[in-house]
Amino acid sequence: MSRPTLRGFWRDAWHQLRHPIVPTLVAVVVVCAGVLTVFATTGQGMATQLGALERINSPEGRLITITDASGGAGLHPDSVAALASLDGVEWAFGVSAAVDVHNVHAPWATTVPARLIHGSLPPSITVHATREPRGGDALVTAAHLEPLHLAGPFGAIAGGRVDATVVGTFEAAAPLPGLGDTALIFANDDHSQGLLRIQLSVDDVSRIGAVREAALSSVRAADRSQLTVQDSQELANVGADVVDRLAAQARQTLLGVLAITCVLVAAVWFGRVQAIAKDIGRRRTLGASRSLIAAQVIVNAALSGTLGATLGIGLGLVVVWRLTGRVPGAAFVVAVAALVVLACAVAAVPPAIRAARLDPARILRVP
């Protein structure tokens, strides 16, 4: 018997999966059940925790707020540029205490609160303006137009020691929906009063502790002891703990399922080797080597494992989606599939050795 080509080897492997079909179906069902168990337990937990981690790593969770609540810290506007340049900071901007402003051309109109801002607006602030706002310009919300008696997003407002030209409107969303209650005036060189607070966003919640320490060291203030800092460091710690616990649980569950799957697949393939013993004997008589016989058994087990893993993953994703409204990440799915197929191949090694050691003369002996 000549050495088979690679194409012929795989063709024989697929053919042998169907003859006999029963052991193959049993192996596929065993693997499918194992994968489905992993998804129904660890997969469901990972999908649920993934949603929780996404909420922790939301724009609100990545926000750091430095506040001069008493007004005595002397929080300097130059701090905004210093904080925005820190590694891990997405954006930073500062606001002053609110002042009441009115329409310069309609002084009898209702006043609205306004804040001076330093730095660039965060991406969550949607601006609708006739031009790019600059120092001395103001943005108002659509709700401010009527109280200020503005015919549109244009005009002039003033109050206290500030005055500005209205150039458009804005909409505030998370993590700064509170800004929508006030008009925003872009500070210029004439606006040097101290800031009420600075808010900055980190690029990942896991870095919030390091960024907080760097921010407190970089901020310019006459008395830093009067500053208060709010962040989600506790949430970040909880998130890290959740990841560690989930990883430990996933390892335990997956190892248990793989062990059981290995035992059952090995038992199925021992039975299959016994069922096709005469076919193996004929192949050995025609010149098939022991290594070829063993390789075919292992490849057949891996192929049945692939079929079972594919079916189990499909059903598992549907189950997890129905239970949690989301699915585990692609890395989890690929890892489960790879480990299960590898487990099937490893489990087939003892049956493969048994098949390779069968004596063709004894198997084919006619009584």
PyMOL commands that set and color helices and strands:
alter all, ss='L'
color gray80, all
select helices_A, chain A and resi 6-18+21-56+79-84+142-145+177-181+205-218+224-226+233-275+277-285+290-324+330-347+349-356+360-364
alter helices_A, ss='H'
color red, helices_A
select strands_A, chain A and resi 63-67+89-95+99-103+112-119+125-129+137-140+155-159+162-172+183-186+197-202+228-230
alter strands_A, ss='S'
color yellow, strands_A
deselect
rebuild
show_as cartoon
